Amino acid sequence: MTEHHFDLVVLGGGSGGYAAALRAAELGKSVALVEKDKVGGTCLHRGCIPTKALLHAAEVADLTRDAWSVGIRATLEGVDADGVRAYREGIVAKKYKGLEGLIKARGITVVAGAGVLESGPAVRVGDDLYRGTDVVLATGSYSRTLPGLEIGGRILTSEQALELPDIPQSVLILGGGVIGVEFASVWRSFGADVTIVEALDHLVPNEDVAMSKALERAFRKRGIASSLGVRFAGATQTDEAVTVTLENGTSFQADYLLVAVGRGPVTADLGYEESGIVLDRGFVTTDDRLRTGAAHVWAVGDIVPGLQLAHRGFQQGIFVAEEIAGLHPVLVPDTQIPKVTYSHPEVASVGLTEAQAVAANGADEVVAYEYNLAGNGKSEILGTAGLVKVVRRKDGPVIGVHLVGDRVGELIAEGQLAVGWEAHPEDIAPFIHAHPTQSEALGEAFLALSGKPLHTL
């Protein structure tokens, strides 16, 4: 076995892994990045980027379909599945090429192959051992399914859904979280009949309930059906269709079933436990500085319990590289990490929901305000409904910002600053929001919470 020595060895080239590698190289460390597939991971190749490209294509389809409402004579003749695929793959290819170039320019050694952690610490790839002063684990996640529900044929995960050769006529989606809602939005825009099956009482159940209800109303208006609050019982398929049965006996049939019930950590058979790593339900346990139970071994991204978001993994990768270098970086807690669901309409949030705030502080110590986008000029121009909700501690800082409406994902950065810096609405109210923009809706909410609402009674 040939040994190779580096300051840092990173196992996994997704968002968290390549961020750690890039930042460590920038800090003068020698770095090996071990990846069995393509650098960029799920987000770049099978997740964030290709799905958001699909969502943009879906938005174009909707805008074309509705063009006559603004006086533009355009007709949607149909959706060219091959053309959409070429557009999506072109975006991914361009971003992948850019990432490869960046990694090469930083002098990072990319090791192609399946790595296994060994004590030392080190990562073994075939007959080669890559020993690091430190090792970062960033092996990512996979699409979960439910017990007894096998993936194959007409039963798909999001990865297989991306590769469908044609637009389905009808789809059932098991799971009303981010992935399920986004695919529902795409397929409906492309003309499919869509039904979402969610065992909990609301779509996007991790969001503030007001956002969930607003999204449900918007989806009903679009013709997206939902079954909420009843658990899945089973699924059968033939050559032509899939049938899903719920515990109350209700059944649904469609061309395909998308299983979107969350993602699990990729940690099995990678030598983790044998090397002293403690796993909890497959997740790697760490301290608050992302150190594992094994000396000089760190973990980032989807294998660490918490939000499974590419930008969280990216931030953690940078954090670990700086921590190893002795820079003592600030770790952003999950409550201060923005979340966006890129459906039509979008849902975006940061901080605590009203219910979480009440549970933590008591009902008398929480004040929440909702501003309807019907009063916002730019939202009226865009033709989007929705609302902004800001949650604060009574006479205290903003602790939650929640939005629903087209393009509101672009507004959540201001919410992150407000929550992260513990700003009071009175601190933000004097700031000027450009007119006409959707950001004015946030400004109106902060004005109202500071005791001087302008456009509401």
C-alpha positions in Angstrom: 0.0 0.0 0.0 1.4 3.4 -1.0 1.1 6.2 1.5 0.5 9.9 0.6 0.7 12.6 3.2 -1.3 15.8 3.3 -2.2 18.5 5.8 -5.9 17.8 5.1 -7.7 14.9 3.6 -11.4 15.4 2.7 -13.7 12.4 2.1 -16.5 13.6 -0.1 -16.5 16.3 -2.8 -20.0 17.8 -2.3 -20.7 21.3 -1.0 -19.2 20.8 2.4 -16.2 18.8 1.2 -15.1 21.0 -1.6 -15.7 24.2 0.5 -13.4 22.7 3.2 -10.8 21.8 0.6 -10.9 25.2 -1.1 -10.6 27.2 2.1 -7.8 25.0 3.5 -5.8 25.4 0.3 -6.4 29.1 0.5 -4.9 29.0 4.0 -1.8 27.3 2.7 -2.6 23.7 3.5 -1.9 20.7 1.3 -5.2 19.1 0.5 -6.4 15.8 -1.0 -10.1 15.6 -2.0 -11.5 12.0 -2.3 -14.6 11.7 -4.4 -16.1 8.5 -5.9 -18.3 10.3 -8.4 -18.0 13.9 -9.5 -16.8 16.9 -7.5 -19.8 19.0 -6.7 -21.9 16.2 -5.2 -25.6 15.8 -5.1 -26.3 19.6 -5.1 -24.5 20.3 -8.3 -25.3 17.2 -10.3 -28.6 15.7 -9.0 -30.1 18.3 -6.6 -30.0 22.0 -6.1 -28.8 23.2 -9.5 -30.6 20.8 -11.9 -33.9 21.1 -10.0 -33.7 24.9 -9.9 -33.0 24.9 -13.6 -36.2 22.9 -14.1 -38.1 25.3 -11.9 -36.9 28.2 -14.1 -38.0 26.4 -17.2 -41.4 25.8 -15.4 -41.6 29.5 -14.6 -41.0 30.4 -18.3 -43.8 28.0 -19.2 -46.2 29.7 -16.8 -45.2 33.1 -18.0 -45.8 32.2 -21.6 -49.1 30.6 -20.8 -50.2 33.8 -19.0 -48.6 36.3 -21.4 -51.9 37.5 -22.8 -52.9 38.8 -19.3 -50.2 41.5 -19.7 -50.9 42.2 -23.3 -48.2 40.0 -24.8 -49.3 37.8 -27.7 -47.6 34.5 -27.0 -48.8 30.9 -27.0 -47.3 27.9 -25.2 -47.1 25.3 -27.8 -45.8 22.6 -25.4 -42.8 21.5 -23.4 -39.9 20.0 -25.3 -38.5 17.5 -22.7 -35.3 17.0 -24.6 -34.8 20.8 -24.9 -35.4 21.2 -21.1 -32.9 18.5 -20.4 -30.3 20.0 -22.6 -30.8 23.4 -20.9 -30.5 21.8 -17.5 -27.5 19.7 -18.4 -25.8 22.8 -19.9 -26.1 24.7 -16.7 -24.7 21.8 -14.6 -21.8 21.3 -17.1 -20.8 25.0 -17.0 -20.9 25.1 -13.2 -19.0 21.8 -13.0 -16.3 23.0 -15.3 -15.9 26.2 -13.3 -15.6 24.2 -10.0 -13.0 21.8 -11.6 -11.0 24.8 -12.7 -11.1 26.4 -9.3 -10.0 23.2 -7.5 -7.1 22.8 -10.0 -6.0 26.4 -9.6 -5.8 26.0 -5.8 -3.5 23.0 -6.1 -5.9 20.5 -4.6 -5.2 16.8 -5.3 -8.4 15.2 -6.4 -8.5 11.4 -5.8 -11.1 9.5 -7.9 -12.4 6.5 -6.0 -14.4 5.2 -3.1 -12.7 6.1 0.2 -12.8 4.4 3.5 -11.8 6.0 6.8 -9.0 4.4 8.8 -7.4 5.4 12.1 -4.5 7.6 12.0 -6.4 9.5 10.6 -6.3 8.4 7.0 -8.5 7.6 4.0 -7.9 4.4 2.0 -8.7 4.3 -1.7 -7.9 1.0 -3.2 -4.2 0.3 -2.6 -3.4 3.9 -1.7 -3.6 5.4 1.8 -4.0 9.2 2.1 -2.9 10.2 5.5 -3.8 13.6 6.8 -2.9 15.7 9.8 -6.7 16.2 9.8 -9.5 14.4 8.0 -12.9 15.9 7.2 -15.8 13.6 6.6 -18.3 15.0 4.0 -20.0 12.0 2.5 -23.4 13.5 2.0 -26.9 12.0 1.8 -29.2 9.7 -0.2 -32.9 9.7 -1.0 -34.8 7.8 1.7 -37.7 5.5 1.1 -40.2 3.9 3.5 -40.2 0.3 4.8 -41.6 -2.0 2.2 -41.6 0.6 -0.5 -39.0 -0.4 -3.1 -37.7 2.1 -5.6 -37.9 1.0 -9.2 -40.1 1.0 -12.3 -42.7 3.7 -11.9 -41.7 4.4 -8.3 -39.0 7.0 -8.3 -36.7 9.2 -6.1 -35.8 12.7 -7.1 -32.7 11.4 -8.9 -34.7 9.1 -11.2 -37.3 11.9 -11.6 -34.7 14.1 -13.2 -33.9 11.5 -15.8 -37.5 10.8 -17.0 -37.4 11.0 -20.8 -40.9 12.6 -21.1 -43.2 14.8 -19.1 -45.6 12.5 -17.2 -49.4 13.0 -17.5 -50.0 12.3 -13.9 -47.8 12.0 -10.8 -48.3 11.1 -7.1 -45.8 12.6 -4.7 -45.2 11.0 -1.3 -44.0 13.7 1.0 -45.0 17.4 1.1 -41.6 18.8 2.2 -39.2 20.8 0.1 -38.4 18.2 -2.6 -41.9 17.0 -3.0 -43.3 20.6 -3.3 -40.7 21.7 -5.8 -41.3 18.7 -8.1 -45.0 19.2 -7.8 -44.6 22.8 -8.9 -42.5 21.8 -11.9 -44.7 19.1 -13.1 -47.9 21.1 -12.7 -46.3 24.0 -14.7 -45.4 21.5 -17.4 -49.1 20.3 -17.6 -49.2 17.2 -15.4 -51.9 16.3 -12.9 -50.3 16.3 -9.5 -51.3 15.0 -6.1 -49.2 15.3 -3.0 -49.6 12.8 -0.1 -48.3 14.2 3.2 -48.9 12.4 6.5 -48.7 15.6 8.5 -51.4 18.3 8.6 -49.6 20.8 6.3 -47.3 21.1 3.3 -43.8 22.2 4.1 -44.5 21.2 7.7 -41.3 22.6 9.1 -42.3 26.2 8.1 -44.5 28.6 10.1 -48.1 27.4 9.8 -49.2 30.7 8.1 -46.7 30.0 5.3 -47.9 26.4 4.9 -51.5 27.5 4.7 -50.7 30.2 2.1 -48.8 27.7 0.0 -51.7 25.2 0.2 -54.1 27.9 -1.0 -51.8 28.8 -3.9 -51.4 25.1 -4.9 -55.1 24.6 -4.8 -55.6 27.6 -7.1 -53.0 26.0 -9.5 -54.8 22.7 -9.5 -52.3 20.8 -7.4 -54.2 18.4 -5.2 -53.1 17.4 -1.7 -54.0 14.7 0.8 -52.9 15.8 4.3 -53.0 14.2 7.7 -53.4 10.6 6.6 -50.4 8.1 6.6 -49.2 6.1 3.6 -50.1 2.4 3.7 -48.7 0.9 0.5 -48.1 1.1 -3.2 -48.5 -1.3 -6.1 -47.5 -0.8 -9.7 -48.2 -2.3 -13.1 -46.6 -1.6 -16.5 -49.0 1.3 -16.9 -49.5 2.9 -13.5 -48.9 3.2 -9.8 -51.6 2.9 -7.1 -51.0 4.4 -3.6 -53.2 3.4 -0.7 -53.5 5.3 2.6 -54.3 4.0 6.1 -57.9 5.3 5.8 -58.5 3.2 2.7 -58.3 6.1 0.2 -56.4 5.3 -3.0 -54.8 7.3 -5.8 -53.5 6.3 -9.2 -51.0 8.0 -11.5 -48.3 7.3 -14.1 -45.5 7.7 -11.5 -44.9 7.9 -7.8 -42.2 10.2 -6.6 -40.9 9.2 -3.1 -39.8 12.4 -1.4 -39.7 11.5 2.3 -36.3 13.0 3.2 -32.7 12.2 2.9 -30.5 9.9 5.0 -26.8 10.2 5.8 -24.2 8.2 3.7 -22.1 6.7 6.5 -22.5 2.9 6.2 -19.6 0.7 5.4 -17.1 3.6 5.3 -15.1 2.6 8.3 -16.5 5.3 10.5 -17.4 3.3 13.6 -14.3 1.1 13.3 -12.2 4.4 13.5 -13.9 5.6 16.6 -16.7 7.7 15.1 -20.0 7.6 17.1 -23.1 7.3 14.9 -26.7 8.1 16.0 -29.3 6.7 13.5 -26.6 6.9 10.9 -25.6 10.5 11.6 -22.2 11.4 12.8 -22.2 12.9 16.3 -20.0 16.0 16.8 -19.4 18.6 19.3 -20.3 22.3 18.7 -17.1 22.8 16.8 -17.8 19.8 14.4 -15.2 17.6 15.9 -16.0 13.9 16.0 -15.1 11.3 18.7 -11.9 10.4 16.8 -8.9 12.7 17.1 -8.3 15.1 14.2 -11.5 13.9 12.4 -14.2 16.4 11.6 -17.6 16.1 10.0 -19.7 18.5 7.9 -22.9 18.7 5.8 -25.7 16.2 5.6 -24.1 13.6 7.8 -24.2 16.0 10.8 -27.7 16.2 12.5 -29.6 19.3 11.6 -30.7 21.1 8.5 -29.8 19.2 5.3 -29.0 22.2 3.1 -26.1 22.7 0.6 -25.3 26.2 2.0 -25.2 24.8 5.5 -22.6 22.2 4.4 -20.7 24.9 2.5 -20.5 27.1 5.6 -19.5 24.2 7.8 -16.7 23.3 5.4 -15.3 26.8 5.6 -15.7 26.7 9.3 -13.7 23.5 9.8 -10.9 24.6 7.5 -10.6 27.8 9.6 -10.9 26.0 12.9 -8.1 23.6 11.9 -6.0 26.7 10.9 -6.6 28.2 14.4 -8.7 31.1 13.2 -11.5 30.5 15.8 -14.4 31.2 13.3 -18.0 31.8 14.4 -20.3 28.9 13.7 -23.7 29.9 12.5 -26.5 27.9 14.3 -29.2 26.2 12.3 -31.8 28.8 13.5 -29.8 31.5 11.6 -29.5 29.6 8.4 -32.0 30.7 5.7 -34.3 28.1 4.1 -35.9 28.5 0.7 -38.4 26.3 -1.1 -38.2 27.2 -4.8 -41.8 26.4 -5.8 -44.4 28.7 -7.4 -44.9 30.5 -5.0 -41.7 30.3 -3.1 -41.4 29.9 0.7 -38.4 31.4 2.6 -37.6 31.6 6.3 -35.0 32.1 8.9 -35.2 31.9 12.7 -38.1 30.7 14.8 -41.6 30.1 13.8 -44.3 31.8 15.9 -45.1 28.5 17.5 -41.4 27.8 18.3 -41.0 31.3 19.7 -44.1 30.9 22.0 -42.8 27.6 23.2 -39.4 29.1 24.0 -40.5 32.4 25.5 -44.2 32.2 26.4 -47.2 33.6 24.5 -47.1 36.9 26.4 -43.5 37.5 25.4 -43.9 37.1 21.6 -45.3 39.5 19.0 -45.9 38.6 15.4 -47.0 40.7 12.5 -48.2 39.6 9.0 -48.1 41.9 6.0 -50.0 40.7 2.9 -48.2 41.1 -0.4 -51.5 42.4 -1.9 -50.4 45.8 -0.6 -47.0 45.6 -2.3 -46.7 47.3 -5.8 -44.0 45.0 -7.2 -45.9 41.9 -6.1 -49.0 43.2 -7.8 -46.9 43.7 -11.0 -45.6 40.2 -10.8 -49.1 38.8 -10.1 -48.1 37.0 -7.0 -50.0 36.6 -3.7 -48.4 35.9 -0.4 -47.3 37.4 2.8 -44.4 38.4 5.1 -44.4 37.4 8.7 -42.0 38.8 11.3 -41.7 37.4 14.8 -40.1 39.3 17.6 -39.6 39.0 21.4 -41.8 41.6 23.1 -39.8 44.8 23.2 -36.9 42.7 21.9 -35.1 41.6 18.8 -36.5 39.9 15.6 -36.3 36.2 16.1 -38.0 34.9 13.0 -38.7 36.1 9.4 -41.1 34.1 7.1 -42.2 34.8 3.6 -44.3 33.2 0.9 -44.7 34.5 -2.7 -42.9 34.4 -6.0 -39.2 35.4 -5.7 -39.2 35.9 -2.0 -36.2 33.7 -1.7 -34.2 36.8 -2.8 -35.5 38.6 0.3 -34.4 36.2 3.0 -30.9 37.6 3.2 -32.2 40.7 4.9 -34.1 38.5 7.3 -31.0 36.5 8.1 -29.2 39.8 9.0 -32.0 40.9 11.2 -32.1 37.6 13.1 -28.4 36.9 13.1 -27.6 40.4 14.5 -30.5 40.4 16.9 -31.8 43.6 15.4 -34.9 45.3 16.9 -37.6 46.3 14.4 -36.9 49.9 15.6 -33.3 49.5 14.3 -34.4 48.5 10.8 -37.5 50.7 10.4 -35.4 53.8 9.4 -33.7 51.9 6.6 -35.0 52.8 3.1 -36.3 50.0 0.9 -36.2 50.9 -2.8 -39.5 51.5 -4.5 -41.1 49.5 -6.1 -39.5 46.3 -4.8 -40.8 43.3 -2.9 -38.3 44.2 -0.2 -40.7 47.1 0.8 -43.0 44.4 2.2 -40.3 43.5 4.8 -39.9 47.2 5.5 -43.6 47.6 6.1 -43.5 44.7 8.6 -40.6 46.2 10.5 -42.4 49.6 10.5 -45.5 48.0 11.9 -43.6 46.1 14.6 -41.9 49.4 15.6 -45.3 51.0 16.2 -45.7 53.1 13.0 -47.5 51.1 10.3 -48.1 53.1 7.1 -50.2 51.0 4.8 -52.1 48.9 7.4 -54.6 49.8 10.1 
